[in-house]
Amino acid sequence: MVTKDPTSRLNARVIGICIAAALGGFLFGFDTSVINGAVDALSEQFSLGAGLTGFAVSSALIGCAVGAWFAGPVANRFGRVPVMLLASVLFLVSAIGSGLAFGVWDLIVWRVIGGLGVGAASVIAPAYIAEVSPAGVRGRLGSLQQLAIVTGIFVALLSDAMFANLAGGAAEPFWWGLEAWRWMFMAEAVPAVLYGIFAFRLPESPRFLVGRGKLDQAAQVLYDFTGVEQVNLKIEEIKNTLDSEKRESLRDLAGSLMGLKPIVWVGIALSVFQQFVGINVIFYYSTTLWRSVGFEESDALTVTVITSVTNIVVTIIAILLVDKVGRRPMLLVGSLGMAVSLALMAVAFSFATTTTAPDGTTSAELGGPWATVALVAANAFVVFFGATWGPLVWVLLGEMFPNRIRAGALAVAAAAQWAANFAVSTTFPMLADVGLSLAYGLYAAMAALSFVFVWRFVTETKGRELEEMTDSVSVRRSRTRSPSPR
């Protein structure tokens, strides 16, 4: 008689709950990228200049930063799962409100509400996944967050292309006389409802349960979902690192390095560098970008969808490699690849022909071989980012902090990430008016600096238990030293 391997069953269950948690990442990607196909239609319908266009696109990021900042404290008080449920409601409200917006300012309000959900999901999903995952596969399971994000981006861009093509343009009327761009936003209501249903069925994080003294429930989750057999020993390890006598707050992040613990600054820097390389310019403005290269609207949307498919493929490659190669080597390779590809984009757009529209806005048009160079370099950039910095920053943020400060530190790092995203997304239209070479040159410089940062300050976490993570950071030497548990 053949019996089922309980380890396989347990692994399958933890994969299942991690996928369900990562649906927040899907909505994260969908919500932040769905505006891509609507940018030009919004600009025309509401007569927006470059500054207000940039703000309309990036307004959701204000909510993202606020949602990320408060998600940690709320999760520490009420649990990880209730925050996921709240995020799903915010996504739903934003989807309907944005689709029925009367003008640009109420659209911005609805986008900010959706951003609150994105920010909360960006904090809770990686923390939850790290807290329920066995150390040996934590990198792969943590990468599901980024896979969900890029899948959400893909579905958003695909639905944008579908609505635009069916209606004959994003600004054209579609079902019930509503313009296609409105249906682009309202399509998010479907995954928002699904996220709420799945989140409602998730078990609470065992580390949160231990912190609240619910040891029996924590033991059940550890045994049923993460495959831990010596649950009592594991619970004692968790208790020793949680300092459960004291309720966690943002004050626990205070330290000697400019007011924060060194490890918190490393998380903030990783988040900022992930955005300062300009990745979201590709996903927020790529349709507009490829129209400047010479594509028609429908063709530009198709190229954008292809780029997002590439992002999904390389993220899957990252999932397969992260627990074998490690986090740090992959980040270093990604930094170099992004720096080179962005530099090529800067060179290509230095040969662009600039034209000025009647409203005073400028646009760049590429011809000859430089259009091809820009297209190849942009997709190479997506490959290097998607295989390294995209998923690995979320993996590190979910696992690099000590248990006692994880949710709060992740909240601060994620808030910094959204603030950086807002800065990049808002300034890109104005930088583009000056010259795309300037914009991509700045992003290339940030990619080069990210290499130096990782080389000096990022420590490998592959295979280490969460209970081994400490507050300190050591400048890199020839070999990584594993600090003692603290």
C-alpha positions in Angstrom: 0.0 0.0 0.0 1.4 3.4 -1.0 0.9 6.2 1.5 0.9 9.9 0.7 4.0 11.8 1.8 2.7 14.3 4.4 5.5 16.7 3.5 4.1 17.0 0.0 0.6 17.6 1.3 1.9 20.3 3.7 4.0 21.9 1.0 1.0 22.0 -1.3 -1.1 23.7 1.5 1.5 26.4 2.3 1.8 27.1 -1.5 -1.9 27.4 -1.7 -2.2 30.0 1.1 0.8 31.9 -0.2 -0.8 32.1 -3.6 -4.1 33.4 -2.0 -2.1 36.0 0.0 -0.3 37.0 -3.1 -3.6 38.0 -4.8 -3.0 41.3 -3.1 0.1 41.6 -5.2 -2.1 40.9 -8.3 -4.4 43.8 -7.4 -1.3 45.9 -6.6 0.0 45.4 -10.1 -3.5 45.8 -11.7 -4.4 48.9 -9.8 -1.1 50.8 -10.5 -0.9 49.8 -14.2 -4.5 50.0 -15.4 -4.2 53.7 -16.0 -1.5 53.0 -18.6 -4.1 52.6 -21.4 -6.2 55.5 -20.2 -3.5 58.2 -19.9 -3.9 59.7 -23.4 -7.7 59.5 -23.3 -7.8 61.2 -19.8 -5.4 63.9 -21.0 -7.6 64.6 -24.0 -11.0 64.4 -22.2 -10.0 66.6 -19.3 -7.5 68.8 -21.2 -4.6 68.0 -18.9 -1.1 69.4 -19.2 2.1 67.4 -18.5 2.1 68.3 -14.7 -1.5 67.4 -14.0 -1.2 64.2 -16.2 1.7 63.1 -14.1 -0.2 63.8 -10.9 -3.3 61.9 -12.2 -1.2 58.9 -13.0 0.8 58.9 -9.8 -2.0 60.1 -7.4 -2.7 56.5 -6.3 0.8 56.4 -5.0 -0.1 58.9 -2.3 -2.6 56.4 -1.0 0.0 53.7 -1.4 2.4 55.4 0.9 -0.2 56.2 3.5 -1.7 52.6 3.3 1.8 51.1 3.6 2.7 53.3 6.6 -0.4 52.4 8.6 -0.7 48.7 7.5 2.0 47.5 9.9 0.6 49.0 13.1 -2.9 47.9 12.1 -1.7 44.4 11.3 0.1 44.1 14.6 -3.1 45.0 16.5 -5.8 43.2 14.5 -3.8 40.6 12.5 -2.6 40.1 8.9 -5.9 38.7 7.5 -8.2 41.6 8.6 -5.8 44.0 6.8 -6.1 41.9 3.6 -9.9 42.0 3.9 -9.8 45.8 4.3 -7.6 46.1 1.3 -10.0 44.2 -0.9 -12.8 46.6 0.0 -10.7 49.6 -0.8 -9.8 48.0 -4.2 -13.5 47.5 -5.0 -14.6 51.0 -4.0 -11.7 52.5 -6.1 -12.6 50.4 -9.2 -16.2 51.5 -9.3 -15.5 55.2 -8.3 -12.7 55.6 -10.9 -14.8 54.2 -13.6 -17.7 56.6 -12.9 -15.5 59.7 -12.2 -17.0 63.0 -13.3 -13.7 64.8 -13.6 -10.0 64.5 -13.0 -10.1 65.6 -9.3 -12.7 63.0 -8.2 -10.8 60.4 -10.3 -7.7 61.3 -8.3 -9.7 60.8 -5.0 -10.8 57.4 -6.1 -7.3 56.5 -7.2 -5.9 57.5 -3.8 -8.5 55.2 -2.1 -7.3 52.4 -4.3 -3.8 53.3 -3.4 -4.5 52.8 0.3 -5.4 49.2 -0.6 -2.3 48.8 -2.7 -0.1 50.1 0.1 -1.7 47.8 2.7 -1.4 44.8 0.4 2.3 45.6 -0.4 3.1 45.3 3.3 0.9 42.5 4.4 1.5 40.0 1.6 5.3 39.7 1.9 5.2 39.7 5.7 2.5 37.0 5.8 4.1 34.8 3.2 7.5 35.0 5.0 5.9 34.2 8.3 4.1 31.0 7.0 6.9 29.7 4.8 9.6 27.2 5.6 13.1 28.7 5.4 14.2 26.4 2.6 11.5 27.6 0.1 10.8 31.0 1.5 12.6 32.8 -1.4 10.4 31.0 -3.9 7.2 31.5 -2.0 8.1 35.1 -1.3 8.7 35.6 -5.0 5.0 34.7 -5.6 4.3 38.3 -4.5 6.2 39.7 -7.5 4.8 37.1 -9.8 1.3 38.2 -8.8 2.3 41.8 -9.3 3.6 41.3 -12.8 0.6 39.1 -13.6 -1.7 41.9 -12.4 0.2 44.3 -14.6 -0.2 41.9 -17.6 -3.9 41.5 -17.0 -4.4 45.2 -16.6 -2.6 46.0 -19.8 -4.3 43.2 -21.7 -7.7 44.4 -20.5 -6.8 47.9 -21.5 -5.8 46.7 -25.0 -9.0 44.7 -25.2 -11.3 47.5 -24.3 -9.5 50.0 -26.5 -9.6 47.7 -29.5 -13.2 46.7 -29.1 -14.3 50.3 -28.7 -12.0 51.6 -31.4 -10.0 53.7 -29.0 -9.7 54.3 -25.2 -11.7 57.5 -25.5 -14.5 56.0 -27.6 -17.9 54.9 -26.1 -18.3 51.3 -25.2 -21.0 49.4 -23.1 -23.9 51.5 -21.9 -22.4 54.6 -23.5 -19.4 54.8 -21.1 -16.0 55.4 -22.6 -13.6 52.4 -22.8 -11.2 53.9 -20.3 -13.9 53.8 -17.7 -14.3 50.1 -18.2 -10.6 49.7 -17.8 -10.9 50.9 -14.3 -14.1 49.0 -13.4 -12.6 45.7 -14.5 -10.7 45.7 -11.3 -13.8 45.0 -9.3 -13.7 41.3 -10.3 -10.3 40.5 -8.8 -11.0 42.7 -5.8 -14.0 40.6 -4.8 -12.0 37.4 -5.4 -9.2 38.7 -3.1 -11.7 39.3 -0.3 -13.2 35.8 -0.7 -9.8 34.1 -0.6 -8.4 36.3 2.2 -11.5 35.4 4.4 -10.4 31.7 4.3 -6.7 32.2 5.1 -5.3 31.1 8.5 -3.7 33.9 10.6 0.1 34.2 10.7 1.5 31.9 13.4 3.9 34.6 14.6 1.1 37.0 15.1 -0.8 34.3 17.0 2.2 33.6 19.3 2.5 37.3 19.9 -1.1 37.4 21.1 -0.7 34.3 23.3 -2.8 32.1 21.1 -0.3 29.2 21.2 -2.7 26.4 20.3 -3.9 28.1 17.1 -0.3 29.0 16.2 0.7 25.3 16.7 -2.1 24.2 14.5 -1.1 26.6 11.7 2.6 25.6 12.0 1.8 21.9 11.8 -1.0 22.0 9.1 0.4 24.6 6.8 4.2 25.0 7.2 5.1 21.4 7.9 6.7 22.0 11.3 6.7 18.8 13.3 8.3 20.0 16.5 5.8 22.8 16.9 6.5 23.4 20.6 10.2 24.1 20.0 9.3 26.4 17.1 6.9 28.3 19.2 9.5 28.8 21.9 11.9 30.1 19.2 9.3 32.6 18.0 8.5 33.7 21.6 12.2 34.4 22.3 12.3 36.8 19.4 8.9 38.5 19.7 9.3 40.2 23.0 5.5 39.7 23.4 5.4 41.6 26.7 5.6 44.8 24.7 3.2 45.8 22.0 5.1 46.6 18.8 5.0 50.2 17.5 6.9 52.3 15.1 9.0 53.5 18.1 10.6 50.1 18.2 12.4 51.0 14.9 14.4 53.7 16.6 18.1 53.3 16.5 21.5 54.9 16.5 21.8 55.5 12.7 19.9 58.8 12.0 17.2 57.8 14.3 16.5 54.3 12.9 18.0 50.8 13.3 20.6 50.1 10.5 18.5 47.2 9.1 15.6 49.5 8.6 17.7 51.9 6.6 18.8 49.0 4.4 15.2 48.1 3.8 14.3 51.7 2.9 17.3 52.0 0.5 16.4 48.7 -1.2 12.8 50.1 -1.7 14.0 53.5 -3.0 16.5 52.0 -5.4 13.9 49.6 -6.8 11.8 52.6 -7.8 14.6 55.1 -8.7 15.7 52.9 -11.6 12.4 54.0 -13.3 10.7 50.6 -13.8 7.2 52.1 -13.4 7.8 54.6 -16.1 7.8 51.6 -18.4 4.5 50.3 -17.0 2.7 53.6 -16.4 3.7 55.4 -19.6 4.8 52.7 -22.0 1.8 53.1 -24.3 2.6 56.8 -24.7 6.3 56.0 -25.0 5.9 53.5 -27.9 3.5 55.9 -29.7 6.4 58.4 -29.7 8.6 55.7 -31.3 6.1 55.5 -34.2 3.5 52.9 -33.1 -0.3 53.5 -33.5 -2.3 53.3 -30.2 -3.4 49.7 -30.7 0.1 48.6 -31.7 1.6 50.4 -28.7 -0.8 48.7 -26.4 0.2 45.3 -27.9 3.9 46.0 -27.4 3.1 47.0 -23.8 1.3 43.7 -23.3 4.3 41.8 -24.8 6.6 43.6 -22.4 4.5 42.5 -19.4 4.5 38.9 -20.6 8.3 39.1 -20.7 8.1 40.4 -17.1 6.1 37.3 -16.0 8.5 34.9 -17.7 11.6 36.3 -16.1 9.9 36.5 -12.7 9.2 32.7 -12.9 12.9 32.3 -13.7 13.7 34.3 -10.6 11.4 32.0 -8.5 13.4 29.0 -9.7 16.8 30.5 -9.0 16.3 32.6 -5.8 16.8 29.7 -3.2 19.6 28.2 -5.2 21.7 31.2 -6.3 20.8 33.5 -3.4 19.4 37.1 -3.1 22.6 39.1 -3.2 24.3 37.7 -6.4 21.1 38.1 -8.4 20.6 41.7 -7.2 24.2 42.6 -8.3 23.7 41.1 -11.8 20.4 42.9 -12.1 21.9 46.3 -11.2 24.6 45.9 -13.9 22.1 44.8 -16.5 19.7 47.6 -15.7 22.5 50.2 -15.8 23.6 49.1 -19.3 20.1 48.9 -20.8 19.0 52.2 -19.4 22.2 53.9 -20.7 21.4 52.5 -24.1 17.9 54.0 -23.9 19.4 57.4 -22.9 21.7 57.2 -26.0 18.9 56.2 -28.3 16.6 59.0 -27.3 19.4 61.5 -27.7 18.8 61.1 -31.4 15.0 61.7 -31.1 13.3 64.5 -33.0 11.3 66.8 -30.7 8.0 68.3 -31.8 5.9 70.8 -30.0 2.1 70.5 -29.9 -0.3 73.6 -30.1 -0.9 73.3 -26.3 2.8 73.7 -25.7 3.6 70.1 -24.8 6.5 68.4 -26.4 7.0 64.8 -27.6 9.9 62.8 -29.0 9.9 60.8 -32.1 12.5 58.1 -33.0 13.3 56.9 -36.4 15.8 54.5 -38.1 17.8 52.1 -36.1 17.4 54.0 -32.8 13.7 53.1 -32.5 14.8 49.4 -32.5 17.6 50.1 -30.1 15.1 51.8 -27.7 12.6 49.0 -28.0 15.2 46.2 -27.4 16.9 48.2 -24.5 13.5 48.8 -22.8 12.7 45.1 -22.9 16.2 44.2 -21.7 15.7 46.5 -18.8 12.4 44.8 -18.0 14.2 41.4 -18.1 16.9 42.4 -15.7 14.5 44.1 -13.3 11.9 41.3 -13.5 14.5 38.6 -12.8 16.2 40.3 -9.9 15.2 43.6 -8.3 11.4 43.1 -8.9 10.9 39.9 -6.9 14.0 39.9 -4.7 13.4 43.3 -2.9 10.0 41.9 -1.8 11.6 38.7 -0.7 14.2 40.5 1.4 11.7 43.0 2.9 9.5 40.0 4.0 12.4 38.2 5.7 15.3 40.5 6.6 13.8 42.1 9.7 13.7 40.5 13.2 10.3 39.1 14.2 9.7 41.9 16.7 9.9 44.7 14.2 9.0 43.0 10.9 5.6 44.4 10.2 6.5 47.9 11.3 9.9 48.0 9.5 8.2 46.6 6.3 5.6 49.3 6.6 8.2 52.0 6.7 10.2 50.5 3.8 7.1 50.1 1.7 6.0 53.6 2.4 9.4 54.8 1.3 9.0 52.7 -1.9 5.7 54.3 -2.7 7.0 57.8 -2.0 9.9 57.1 -4.4 7.5 55.7 -7.0 5.4 58.8 -6.7 8.4 61.0 -7.2 9.5 59.1 -10.3 6.1 58.8 -11.8 5.1 62.5 -11.2 8.4 63.9 -12.6 8.7 61.7 -15.7 6.3 63.8 -17.9 8.3 66.9 -17.0 11.6 65.2 -17.5 10.4 63.9 -20.8 9.5 67.4 -21.9 13.2 68.4 -21.2 14.5 65.2 -22.9 14.1 61.5 -22.5 17.8 61.1 -22.5 18.0 63.0 -19.3 15.3 60.8 -17.7 16.8 57.5 -18.7 20.3 58.8 -17.9 19.2 59.5 -14.3 17.7 56.1 -14.0 20.9 54.5 -15.3 22.9 56.3 -12.7 20.5 55.0 -10.0 21.0 51.5 -11.2 24.8 51.9 -11.0 24.5 53.2 -7.5 22.3 50.3 -6.5 25.1 47.9 -7.4 27.4 49.7 -5.0 24.8 49.7 -2.2 24.1 45.9 -2.5 27.8 45.1 -2.7 28.5 47.0 0.6 25.4 46.6 2.7 23.1 43.8 1.7 23.7 40.5 3.6 22.6 37.1 2.2 19.5 35.7 3.8 19.2 32.4 1.8 18.3 29.5 4.0 18.3 31.4 7.3 15.4 31.1 9.7 13.4 34.3 10.5 14.4 33.9 14.1 18.0 34.4 13.1 17.5 37.9 11.7 19.0 40.8 13.7 18.8 44.6 14.0 22.4 45.2 12.8 24.0 45.5 9.4 27.7 44.8 8.7 29.6 46.3 5.8 30.4 43.5 3.4 33.6 41.7 3.7 35.0 38.7 1.7 32.6 36.3 3.3 29.1 36.8 4.9 29.0 36.4 8.6 25.8 34.9 10.0 25.2 36.9 13.2 23.9 35.1 16.2 20.1 35.2 16.9 18.9 38.2 18.8 
